[in-house]
Amino acid sequence: MVYLVNDKMHVLIIGYGSIGARHARLLAATGVHVVCVTGNSGCPFTKASSIAQAVASHSFDLIIISNTTAHHKDSLEEVLAAGCKGKILVEKPLFEASYDMPIEVDRPIFVAYNLRFHPLAQRAFALLKGEAAISAEFFVGQYLPDWRPGTDYRKGYSAIKAQGGGVLRDLSHELDLVLWMLGGWTAVTAIGGHFSRLEISSDDSYSLLLKTERCRAVSVHLDYLNFGIRRGFNIITEDLTLTGDFIANTLLVNGEQESFATDQDTTYKGQLEALLGSGQGHPCTYAQGVEVVALVDAAEDAARRQAWVTAS
């Protein structure tokens, strides 16, 4: 992993949970100076007690907001008010709901949908360029208590609705992939909620049926319930059938298998490289992140009303 950096590059990470720690580790390995706004005593990097304290001491090239979803809006507003000039990366989803979104944006802000940087997703995107799809399905599922061995799943933000947890937001990578690969959504209906015995207040299963600009029939299934793990998609056009498996790291193109070498850091490295100027690919923009949040809201509304909801 090579970034176009020098010893004067500084990155601010707001929130030092599992994802903040990953970003910090990857950046520090390249010689970047990492500062973290956190109360986590286990953080080994330079720490600041607040965003204001951090920006008073450094000029940052990149600011990463990786605290809980419910705090994204407040943190983003504080960063903007502090006058930081660097790029901003907000962990997914951008905000908890559409009512959080009236923020004036006049600078580079991105959303951390890093699954775009998986090589099989990039290959599928390239094959689909300019193509209209006949149908598509996307799916992801893993049993929530197995996500982070040694921790109590009931205490993580994924389990807590008030912190922005739940599959519809937590696993919204699949929603971003749909919009990125197949165009903006035009209508959606959904069934979802808390259906299992998991001791959580958030939703554990959602199934969406939607129409996009380039596909008239897209299904998306997200759950915290699958024993084992599955993640992938199947997209059919007039000339292509693409079957992606993010667990096996394979893509079937009309039945012919292509394999990709990856590790657990591949997509995060690709995203950071693209943001810092030395990599390929296109991080999710602020406007695209807003569209995902609008789709999440519409899916919840559709499930509640048992109806189709159209994009405004």
Buried (B, 14 or more C-beta within 10 A) or exposed (E): BEBEBEEEBBBBBBBBBEBBBBBBBBBBEBEBBBBBBBEEEEBEBBBBEEBEEBBEEBEBBBBBBBBBBBBBBEBBEBBBEBEBEBBBBBBBBBBBBBEBBEBEBEEBBBBBBBBBBBBBBBBBBEBBEEBBBEEBBBBBBBBBBEBEEEEEBBEBBBBBBEBBBBBBBBBBBBBBBBBBBBBBBEBBBBBBBBBBEBEBBBBBBBBBBBBBEBBBBBBBBBBBBBEEEBBBBBBBBEEBEBBBBBEEBBBBBEEEEBEBEBEEBBBBBBBBBBBBEBBEBEBBBBEBBBBBBBBBBBBBBBBEEEEBBEBE
